[in-house]
Amino acid sequence: MESSSTLLLFGATGDLAKRMLLPSLYALHEDGLIAADLRIVGTARSELSDEDFRQMAREALLEYLPDDRKHEGKLASFVDHLVYQPLDASTVEGFDALADKVGDISGGLSIFLSTAPFLFEPTIEGLKASGLAGENVRIGLEKPLGNDLASSRVINDAVASAFDEERTFRIDHYLGKETVQNLMALRFANAMFEPLWNANGIDHVQITVSETVGLEGRRGFYDDTGALRDMVQNHMLQLLAITAMEPPADFDATAVRDEKVKVLRSLRPLQANEMVRGQYGEGAVKGESVGSYEGDLGEASDTETFVALKAHVDNWRWQGVPFYLRTGKRMAERRSEIVIQFKCVPHNIFAERGGSLNPNRLVIRLQPEEYVRLMVMAKQPSMDRDGVTLREVPLDLSLTQAFAKARRRIAYERLLLDLIDGDSTLFVRRDEVEAQWKWIDAIREVWMKEQSAPRSYSAGNWGPSAAIALTERDGRSWHE
């Protein structure tokens, strides 16, 4: 596909646009990665003129960009790319005016659509009716894409009525993170890991995405969604799929996504004793007292703010290897990481001299730092004639230090550039989404049958005690 000459941003006055999309587009402009004549058309309900929108964008950039990147000339040239058209997306009437504002799309149009689920169908109808869904138009879809398999299919069917799969780019911003892409490089560009990257070499895998924040203005959305659908259904299952996938034939969209969907379809349905759901109570985070979820929400709720799962990938490579997943709000620290724990050596030759062994671990940290750390055993220097003291030490690859001259990028920079260029490798295909929802829906069915309330945990901790038991009863522990 050729690069688009126009980018249409729905929700252009919203929080996502101000914090992520506009700074990302500015960065692409600053680095010369987008065409000098790219037109960026913003649309939302707000009644703004072109100049009003440019001023709003300028203020957002001044607020969210680091000081060393606020270059007056670059800011001025970037906002010159921007125009704006008000739109009520719930009806088709305003789309003709939007099409007039977008203008000639013969050079290609890319659409970034971030909207409430109930607006997907009327928005797609409006795009079709106004001629903004032609063969040279592609669409990027921001989550949430439904709240279960059935509603997801309704949205995807609506999108498919105007855009074929090749022109549909479903966004999971975790896939735009450099460290997630580095996970594929680590696996498939280095010979040392592949012989061990299976049930013969790996004891278990842990994936943690923890947050210290609570609701943060997402009150209505989050209480209708919960941790399972907000984090596990998309980000965490994508991380699991990349960790567990077979080597693709090459690094293109079809080959990569073919291998990911095989993993997602191999996920074994979970039993009740393989899942824990929790909800934070009062506690302390970073030394400050915080309230409970129900206190933050202002009413009683059985929505989970924490989930821990013991997943299994039923295929030859991973048979018998558990994948422990956990995510939650108001936890002890903010962290996103994958921990690969290898099996112990078959015999400890140092045992009689007092040397104890820990299994090797590969820690892939996505945030807040970005690094790859291999934990290995080494002899601690000493002149002890009778003993051998072994200690676990890290072999570190700090991406910040290794690529010190490379600016740390927002994940949306990669995804917006790929949308404009038409590269769908880092986007999610429909069959992936449906495999994810099928597995998640089965978990929610178990919860509904049990009708049990989420277990309480104190804010500032690592979730309910039952989450600790999930690993401890297997003789394993969460990586803290």
C-alpha positions as CSV (number, residue, x, y, z in Angstrom):
1,M,0.0,0.0,0.0
2,E,1.1,3.6,-0.7
3,S,1.2,6.2,2.1
4,S,-1.9,8.3,2.5
5,S,-1.9,12.0,1.8
6,T,-4.7,12.7,4.3
7,L,-5.3,11.6,7.9
8,L,-8.7,11.9,9.5
9,L,-8.8,11.9,13.3
10,F,-12.1,11.2,15.0
11,G,-12.3,12.4,18.6
12,A,-9.7,15.0,17.8
13,T,-10.6,17.2,20.9
14,G,-10.5,14.3,23.4
15,D,-8.0,13.3,26.0
16,L,-6.4,10.6,23.8
17,A,-5.8,13.0,21.0
18,K,-4.3,15.7,23.3
19,R,-2.0,13.3,25.3
20,M,-1.0,10.8,22.7
21,L,-2.1,11.4,19.1
22,L,-1.2,15.0,18.5
23,P,2.2,14.6,20.3
24,S,2.9,11.5,18.3
25,L,2.0,13.2,15.0
26,Y,4.2,16.1,16.0
27,A,7.1,13.8,16.6
28,L,6.7,12.2,13.2
29,H,6.6,15.6,11.7
30,E,9.6,16.7,13.7
31,D,11.6,13.7,12.5
32,G,10.6,14.1,8.9
33,L,8.8,10.8,8.8
34,I,5.5,12.1,7.4
35,A,5.1,13.9,4.1
36,A,5.4,17.7,4.2
37,D,2.0,18.0,2.5
38,L,0.1,15.5,4.7
39,R,-3.3,17.0,5.7
40,I,-4.5,16.2,9.2
41,V,-8.3,16.7,9.5
42,G,-9.7,16.6,13.0
43,T,-13.3,16.0,13.8
44,A,-15.4,15.9,17.0
45,R,-18.7,17.3,18.3
46,S,-17.1,20.6,19.5
47,E,-17.9,23.6,17.4
48,L,-14.4,24.8,16.6
49,S,-12.9,26.7,13.6
50,D,-9.6,25.6,12.0
51,E,-7.8,28.3,14.0
52,D,-9.5,27.2,17.3
53,F,-8.4,23.6,16.7
54,R,-4.8,24.7,15.9
55,Q,-4.7,26.7,19.1
56,M,-6.1,23.7,21.1
57,A,-3.5,21.5,19.5
58,R,-0.7,23.9,20.3
59,E,-1.7,24.2,23.9
60,A,-1.8,20.4,24.2
61,L,1.6,20.1,22.7
62,L,3.0,22.7,25.1
63,E,1.5,20.8,28.0
64,Y,2.5,17.2,27.1
65,L,5.8,17.6,25.1
66,P,9.1,17.7,27.1
67,D,10.7,21.1,27.2
68,D,13.6,20.2,25.0
69,R,11.3,19.4,22.1
70,K,9.2,22.6,22.1
71,H,10.7,24.2,19.0
72,E,8.7,27.2,17.9
73,G,9.4,26.7,14.2
74,K,8.4,23.0,14.3
75,L,5.3,23.7,16.3
76,A,4.2,26.4,13.8
77,S,4.8,24.2,10.8
78,F,3.1,21.2,12.4
79,V,-0.2,23.0,13.3
80,D,-0.3,24.3,9.7
81,H,-1.1,20.7,8.8
82,L,-4.3,20.8,10.9
83,V,-7.9,21.6,9.8
84,Y,-11.1,20.9,11.6
85,Q,-14.7,20.0,10.9
86,P,-17.4,19.7,13.6
87,L,-19.5,16.4,13.4
88,D,-22.2,14.7,15.3
89,A,-21.3,11.1,14.4
90,S,-24.7,9.7,15.5
91,T,-26.4,10.8,12.3
92,V,-25.3,10.7,8.7
93,E,-26.3,14.3,7.9
94,G,-22.9,15.9,8.9
95,F,-20.7,13.6,6.9
96,D,-21.1,15.4,3.6
97,A,-19.6,18.5,5.2
98,L,-16.8,16.4,6.6
99,A,-16.2,14.9,3.2
100,D,-16.0,18.4,1.7
101,K,-13.4,19.4,4.4
102,V,-11.4,16.3,3.7
103,G,-11.4,17.1,0.0
104,D,-9.7,15.0,-2.7
105,I,-8.8,11.5,-1.4
106,S,-7.3,10.2,-4.6
107,G,-3.9,10.3,-2.8
108,G,-5.2,8.0,-0.1
109,L,-7.0,8.6,3.2
110,S,-6.3,7.0,6.6
111,I,-8.9,7.3,9.3
112,F,-8.2,7.0,13.0
113,L,-11.5,6.1,14.7
114,S,-11.8,6.3,18.5
115,T,-15.4,6.3,19.5
116,A,-18.0,4.8,21.9
117,P,-19.1,1.3,20.7
118,F,-22.7,2.5,20.0
119,L,-21.3,5.0,17.5
120,F,-19.4,2.6,15.3
121,E,-22.4,1.6,13.1
122,P,-23.7,5.1,12.4
123,T,-20.1,6.4,11.8
124,I,-19.4,3.6,9.2
125,E,-22.8,4.4,7.5
126,G,-21.8,8.1,7.4
127,L,-18.4,7.3,5.9
128,K,-20.0,5.1,3.2
129,A,-22.7,7.6,2.4
130,S,-20.3,10.5,2.0
131,G,-17.7,8.6,-0.1
132,L,-15.1,8.3,2.6
133,A,-14.9,4.6,2.5
134,G,-13.4,3.9,-1.0
135,E,-10.8,1.5,-2.1
136,N,-7.9,3.9,-1.2
137,V,-9.2,4.5,2.3
138,R,-8.1,2.5,5.4
139,I,-9.4,2.7,8.9
140,G,-7.7,2.4,12.3
141,L,-10.0,1.3,15.1
142,E,-9.3,2.1,18.7
143,K,-10.7,-0.1,21.4
144,P,-13.1,-1.0,22.9
145,L,-14.4,-3.0,20.1
146,G,-17.4,-4.5,21.9
147,N,-17.7,-6.0,25.4
148,D,-18.0,-9.7,24.4
149,L,-17.8,-11.9,21.3
150,A,-21.3,-11.1,20.1
151,S,-21.0,-7.3,20.3
152,S,-17.5,-7.5,18.8
153,R,-18.9,-9.3,15.8
154,V,-21.6,-6.7,15.4
155,I,-19.0,-3.9,15.3
156,N,-16.7,-5.9,13.0
157,D,-19.5,-6.7,10.6
158,A,-20.4,-3.0,10.4
159,V,-16.8,-2.1,9.6
160,A,-16.5,-5.0,7.1
161,S,-19.5,-3.6,5.2
162,A,-17.3,-0.7,4.2
163,F,-13.7,-1.8,4.7
164,D,-12.2,-5.2,3.8
165,E,-9.8,-6.8,6.3
166,E,-6.8,-5.6,4.4
167,R,-7.9,-2.0,5.0
168,T,-8.9,-2.5,8.6
169,F,-6.3,-1.7,11.3
170,R,-7.4,-2.7,14.8
171,I,-5.2,-0.9,17.4
172,D,-3.6,-2.4,20.5
173,H,-1.2,0.3,21.6
174,Y,1.0,-2.2,23.4
175,L,2.0,-3.6,20.0
176,G,3.6,-0.2,19.3
177,K,5.9,-0.3,22.3
178,E,9.6,-0.8,21.3
179,T,10.1,-3.5,24.0
180,V,7.2,-5.6,22.6
181,Q,8.7,-5.4,19.2
182,N,12.1,-6.2,20.8
183,L,10.5,-9.4,22.2
184,M,10.2,-10.7,18.6
185,A,13.7,-9.6,17.8
186,L,15.0,-11.3,21.0
187,R,13.3,-14.5,20.0
188,F,13.8,-14.7,16.3
189,A,17.1,-12.8,15.7
190,N,19.2,-14.7,18.3
191,A,20.1,-18.4,18.1
192,M,20.7,-19.0,21.8
193,F,17.0,-18.8,23.0
194,E,15.1,-21.0,20.5
195,P,16.4,-24.4,21.7
196,L,15.2,-23.5,25.2
197,W,12.0,-21.7,24.2
198,N,9.6,-24.6,24.9
199,A,8.3,-27.0,27.5
200,N,11.8,-28.7,27.7
201,G,13.5,-25.5,28.8
202,I,10.9,-23.3,30.4
203,D,9.2,-24.0,33.7
204,H,6.6,-21.2,33.5
205,V,5.9,-17.7,32.2
206,Q,4.5,-14.7,34.1
207,I,3.0,-11.6,32.6
208,T,2.2,-8.7,34.9
209,V,0.6,-5.4,34.0
210,S,0.1,-3.5,37.3
211,E,-1.0,0.1,37.9
212,T,-0.9,2.3,41.0
213,V,-3.7,4.5,39.8
214,G,-7.4,4.1,40.5
215,L,-10.3,5.2,38.2
216,E,-8.7,8.4,36.9
217,G,-11.7,9.8,35.3
218,R,-12.8,6.5,33.6
219,R,-15.5,5.9,36.2
220,G,-18.4,4.9,33.9
221,F,-16.4,3.1,31.4
222,Y,-14.3,1.1,33.8
223,D,-17.2,-0.1,36.0
224,D,-18.9,-1.4,32.9
225,T,-15.7,-3.1,31.8
226,G,-13.5,-4.3,34.6
227,A,-9.9,-5.5,34.6
228,L,-10.5,-8.7,32.6
229,R,-12.0,-6.9,29.5
230,D,-10.0,-3.7,29.9
231,M,-6.5,-5.3,30.1
232,V,-6.5,-9.1,29.7
233,Q,-8.7,-9.4,26.6
234,N,-6.3,-7.2,24.5
235,H,-2.9,-6.2,25.9
236,M,-2.1,-9.3,28.0
237,L,-3.3,-11.8,25.5
238,Q,-1.3,-10.1,22.7
239,L,1.8,-10.3,25.0
240,L,1.1,-14.0,25.6
241,A,0.6,-14.7,21.9
242,I,3.9,-13.0,20.9
243,T,5.7,-14.9,23.7
244,A,4.3,-18.3,22.7
245,M,4.0,-18.0,18.9
246,E,6.0,-20.2,16.5
247,P,8.6,-18.4,14.3
248,P,6.8,-16.9,11.3
249,A,8.1,-17.5,7.8
250,D,8.9,-13.8,7.5
251,F,8.2,-10.5,9.2
252,D,5.0,-9.5,7.4
253,A,1.5,-8.9,8.5
254,T,0.0,-12.2,7.3
255,A,2.8,-14.5,8.6
256,V,3.1,-12.8,12.0
257,R,-0.7,-12.7,12.7
258,D,-1.2,-16.3,11.4
259,E,1.2,-17.5,14.2
260,K,-0.4,-15.4,16.9
261,V,-3.9,-16.6,16.2
262,K,-2.8,-20.2,16.4
263,V,-1.7,-19.5,20.0
264,L,-4.9,-17.8,20.9
265,R,-7.0,-20.7,19.5
266,S,-4.8,-23.1,21.6
267,L,-5.7,-21.5,24.9
268,R,-7.4,-24.1,27.2
269,P,-10.7,-23.0,28.8
270,L,-10.0,-22.2,32.5
271,Q,-11.3,-23.9,35.6
272,A,-12.7,-22.0,38.5
273,N,-9.5,-22.7,40.6
274,E,-7.3,-21.2,37.9
275,M,-8.7,-17.7,38.2
276,V,-8.8,-15.0,40.9
277,R,-10.7,-11.7,40.8
278,G,-10.3,-8.9,43.2
279,Q,-11.3,-5.4,44.1
280,Y,-9.1,-2.8,45.9
281,G,-10.1,-1.5,49.3
282,E,-8.6,1.3,51.3
283,G,-4.9,1.4,51.6
284,A,-1.7,3.4,50.9
285,V,0.0,3.9,47.5
286,K,3.5,5.5,47.5
287,G,3.0,6.5,51.1
288,E,-0.3,8.3,50.6
289,S,-3.7,7.0,51.9
290,V,-6.2,6.2,49.1
291,G,-9.8,5.1,49.2
292,S,-11.5,1.9,48.1
293,Y,-12.9,1.3,44.6
294,E,-16.5,1.6,45.8
295,G,-15.5,4.8,47.6
296,D,-13.9,6.2,44.4
297,L,-16.9,5.0,42.4
298,G,-19.4,6.4,44.9
299,E,-21.6,3.2,45.0
300,A,-21.5,-0.5,45.6
301,S,-20.1,-2.6,42.7
302,D,-19.0,-6.1,41.9
303,T,-16.6,-5.0,39.1
304,E,-13.1,-6.5,39.4
305,T,-10.1,-4.2,39.5
306,F,-7.7,-7.2,39.7
307,V,-7.4,-10.5,37.8
308,A,-4.9,-13.3,38.1
309,L,-5.2,-16.3,35.8
310,K,-3.3,-19.6,35.2
311,A,-3.5,-20.1,31.5
312,H,-2.3,-23.1,29.3
313,V,-1.4,-23.2,25.7
314,D,-2.3,-26.6,24.5
315,N,0.2,-27.4,21.7
316,W,3.4,-29.3,21.3
317,R,5.7,-26.4,22.3
318,W,4.0,-25.4,25.5
319,Q,2.2,-28.5,26.9
320,G,2.5,-28.5,30.7
321,V,3.9,-24.9,30.9
322,P,1.6,-22.6,32.9
323,F,1.3,-18.9,31.9
324,Y,0.4,-16.8,34.9
325,L,-1.3,-13.5,34.1
326,R,-2.1,-10.8,36.6
327,T,-3.3,-7.2,36.2
328,G,-4.8,-4.7,38.6
329,K,-5.3,-1.2,39.8
330,R,-4.0,0.4,43.0
331,M,-1.2,-2.2,43.2
332,A,2.2,-1.8,44.8
333,E,4.0,-0.4,41.8
334,R,3.4,0.4,38.1
335,R,5.0,-2.3,36.1
336,S,4.5,-4.1,32.8
337,E,6.8,-7.1,32.3
338,I,7.1,-10.7,31.0
339,V,9.2,-13.1,33.1
340,I,10.4,-16.3,31.5
341,Q,11.5,-18.8,34.2
342,F,13.7,-21.5,32.9
343,K,13.9,-25.0,34.4
344,C,16.6,-25.7,37.0
345,V,19.8,-27.5,36.0
346,P,19.3,-31.3,36.3
347,H,22.0,-31.7,38.9
348,N,23.6,-29.2,41.4
349,I,27.3,-30.1,41.5
350,F,27.9,-27.4,44.2
351,A,25.3,-28.8,46.7
352,E,27.9,-30.5,48.9
353,R,29.9,-27.3,49.2
354,G,26.8,-25.2,50.2
355,G,26.0,-23.7,46.8
356,S,22.3,-23.3,46.3
357,L,20.8,-22.6,42.8
358,N,18.0,-20.4,41.5
359,P,16.6,-21.1,38.1
360,N,17.6,-18.7,35.3
361,R,15.0,-16.0,34.5
362,L,14.6,-13.7,31.6
363,V,12.8,-10.5,32.6
364,I,11.5,-8.3,29.8
365,R,10.4,-5.0,31.2
366,L,8.0,-2.9,29.1
367,Q,7.4,0.0,31.5
368,P,8.2,2.2,33.3
369,E,11.8,1.3,32.4
370,E,12.5,-0.6,29.2
371,Y,15.1,-3.4,29.6
372,V,15.9,-7.1,29.0
373,R,17.5,-8.8,32.0
374,L,18.8,-12.3,32.2
375,M,19.3,-13.6,35.7
376,V,22.2,-16.1,36.0
377,M,24.1,-17.8,38.8
378,A,27.7,-16.8,39.4
379,K,30.3,-17.5,42.1
380,Q,30.7,-14.8,44.7
381,P,34.4,-14.0,45.0
382,S,35.9,-15.5,48.2
383,M,38.9,-17.6,49.4
384,D,36.7,-20.1,51.4
385,R,38.5,-23.5,51.0
386,D,35.4,-25.5,51.8
387,G,32.4,-23.6,50.5
388,V,31.1,-22.1,47.3
389,T,28.8,-19.2,47.5
390,L,26.7,-18.7,44.5
391,R,24.7,-15.6,43.8
392,E,22.1,-14.6,41.3
393,V,23.4,-11.7,39.1
394,P,21.8,-9.8,36.2
395,L,23.1,-9.6,32.7
396,D,21.4,-6.4,31.6
397,L,20.4,-4.9,28.3
398,S,19.1,-1.4,29.1
399,L,17.4,-0.2,26.0
400,T,17.7,3.4,27.2
401,Q,21.5,3.0,27.6
402,A,22.1,0.7,24.6
403,F,20.3,3.1,22.3
404,A,21.1,6.3,24.2
405,K,20.9,8.5,21.1
406,A,17.4,7.2,20.2
407,R,14.5,9.1,21.7
408,R,12.0,7.1,23.6
409,R,8.9,7.1,21.5
410,I,5.2,7.0,22.3
411,A,3.7,3.7,21.1
412,Y,1.2,5.6,18.9
413,E,4.0,7.1,16.8
414,R,4.8,3.7,15.4
415,L,1.1,2.8,15.0
416,L,0.1,6.1,13.3
417,L,3.0,5.9,10.9
418,D,2.1,2.3,10.0
419,L,-1.5,3.3,9.5
420,I,-0.5,6.1,7.2
421,D,1.9,3.8,5.3
422,G,-0.5,0.8,5.2
423,D,1.7,-1.7,7.2
424,S,-0.7,-3.8,9.3
425,T,1.9,-6.1,11.0
426,L,1.5,-4.5,14.4
427,F,-2.3,-4.4,14.2
428,V,-4.8,-7.0,15.3
429,R,-6.7,-9.1,12.8
430,R,-10.4,-10.0,13.2
431,D,-9.8,-13.7,13.8
432,E,-7.4,-12.8,16.7
433,V,-10.0,-10.5,18.3
434,E,-12.6,-13.2,18.1
435,A,-10.3,-15.9,19.6
436,Q,-9.5,-13.5,22.4
437,W,-13.1,-12.8,23.1
438,K,-14.1,-16.4,23.0
439,W,-11.6,-17.2,25.8
440,I,-12.6,-14.2,27.9
441,D,-16.3,-14.9,27.5
442,A,-15.8,-18.4,28.9
443,I,-14.1,-17.0,32.0
444,R,-16.9,-14.6,32.6
445,E,-19.4,-17.4,32.3
446,V,-17.6,-19.2,35.1
447,W,-17.9,-16.0,37.2
448,M,-21.6,-15.7,36.5
449,K,-22.3,-19.3,37.5
450,E,-20.3,-18.9,40.7
451,Q,-22.0,-15.5,41.5
452,S,-19.1,-14.7,43.9
453,A,-18.0,-11.2,44.8
454,P,-14.4,-10.1,44.0
455,R,-12.0,-10.7,46.8
456,S,-10.9,-7.6,48.6
457,Y,-7.2,-6.5,48.7
458,S,-5.7,-3.4,50.3
459,A,-4.6,-0.7,47.9
460,G,-0.8,-0.7,47.6
461,N,-0.5,-4.5,47.7
462,W,-0.1,-7.1,44.9
463,G,-3.8,-8.3,45.0
464,P,-5.7,-10.8,47.1
465,S,-4.0,-13.5,48.9
466,A,-5.7,-16.0,46.6
467,A,-3.5,-14.7,43.8
468,I,-0.4,-15.7,45.8
469,A,-1.9,-19.1,46.4
470,L,-2.5,-19.5,42.6
471,T,1.3,-19.8,42.1
472,E,2.4,-21.1,45.5
473,R,0.3,-24.3,45.3
474,D,2.4,-25.1,42.2
475,G,5.6,-24.5,44.1
476,R,6.2,-21.2,42.3
477,S,6.1,-17.5,43.3
478,W,5.2,-14.3,41.6
479,H,8.3,-12.3,40.5
480,E,8.3,-9.2,42.8
